Amino acid sequence: MEIIVITKEELRELIKEAVKEAIVSNKSESKPSSPATRREASHFLGVSLPTLDILLKTNQIKSFNIGRQVRINWSDLDNYINTKWK
């Protein structure tokens, strides 16, 4: 058996990359073709609706309206995840 020694920063980066890969692979398999609702987007990101609203209002995630309903493209959610975990 071999013992590998790494720094806290190296461990943090390894965990960060593993989590990012898991989130992206898991989420990309379950996305429908139509744009996400606020509830679907908040569930996808693992955040509350008020937190999602802040992300939308600060233009960290792009959205659009269909009448009074807010919709978010799945690709914009993927882009947010990819930029957040860099």
C-alpha positions as CSV (number, residue, x, y, z in Angstrom):
1,M,0.0,0.0,0.0
2,E,1.3,3.4,-0.9
3,I,0.7,6.6,1.0
4,I,0.3,9.8,-1.0
5,V,0.9,13.2,0.6
6,I,-0.9,16.2,-0.7
7,T,-1.5,19.7,0.5
8,K,-4.8,21.0,1.7
9,E,-5.0,23.2,-1.4
10,E,-4.4,20.2,-3.7
11,L,-7.1,18.2,-1.8
12,R,-9.5,21.1,-2.1
13,E,-8.9,21.3,-5.8
14,L,-9.4,17.5,-6.3
15,I,-12.7,17.6,-4.3
16,K,-13.8,20.7,-6.2
17,E,-13.2,19.0,-9.6
18,A,-14.9,15.7,-8.5
19,V,-18.0,17.6,-7.3
20,K,-18.1,19.6,-10.5
21,E,-17.9,16.5,-12.7
22,A,-20.6,14.7,-10.6
23,I,-23.0,17.7,-10.8
24,V,-22.5,18.3,-14.5
25,S,-22.9,14.6,-15.5
26,N,-25.8,14.0,-13.2
27,K,-27.7,17.1,-14.2
28,S,-27.1,16.8,-17.9
29,E,-28.8,13.4,-18.0
30,S,-32.1,14.7,-16.4
31,K,-32.8,17.9,-18.4
32,P,-35.9,18.2,-20.5
33,S,-35.8,20.0,-23.8
34,S,-38.1,22.9,-22.8
35,P,-36.7,25.8,-20.7
36,A,-36.7,25.4,-16.9
37,T,-39.2,27.0,-14.6
38,R,-37.9,28.8,-11.5
39,R,-38.7,25.8,-9.3
40,E,-36.9,23.4,-11.7
41,A,-33.9,25.7,-11.9
42,S,-33.6,26.1,-8.1
43,H,-33.9,22.3,-7.7
44,F,-31.2,21.8,-10.4
45,L,-28.8,24.2,-8.7
46,G,-29.7,23.0,-5.2
47,V,-30.6,26.5,-4.1
48,S,-33.8,28.1,-2.7
49,L,-36.2,30.1,-4.8
50,P,-35.2,33.4,-3.1
51,T,-31.5,32.6,-3.8
52,L,-32.4,31.9,-7.4
53,D,-34.3,35.2,-7.6
54,I,-31.1,37.0,-6.4
55,L,-29.0,35.2,-9.1
56,L,-31.6,36.2,-11.8
57,K,-31.9,39.8,-10.6
58,T,-28.1,40.3,-10.5
59,N,-27.8,38.8,-14.0
60,Q,-25.6,35.9,-12.8
61,I,-28.0,33.7,-14.7
62,K,-29.9,34.8,-17.8
63,S,-33.7,34.3,-17.9
64,F,-36.6,35.4,-20.0
65,N,-40.4,35.7,-19.5
66,I,-43.3,34.0,-21.2
67,G,-46.1,36.2,-20.2
68,R,-45.6,36.6,-16.4
69,Q,-43.7,33.3,-16.1
70,V,-39.9,33.2,-15.8
71,R,-38.0,30.6,-17.8
72,I,-34.3,29.8,-17.8
73,N,-32.5,27.9,-20.5
74,W,-30.7,24.8,-19.3
75,S,-27.6,25.9,-21.1
76,D,-27.5,29.0,-19.0
77,L,-27.8,26.9,-15.8
78,D,-24.9,24.8,-17.1
79,N,-22.9,27.9,-17.8
80,Y,-23.5,29.2,-14.3
81,I,-22.4,25.9,-12.7
82,N,-19.2,25.8,-14.9
83,T,-18.2,29.4,-14.0
84,K,-19.1,29.0,-10.3
85,W,-16.9,25.9,-9.9
86,K,-13.8,27.3,-11.8
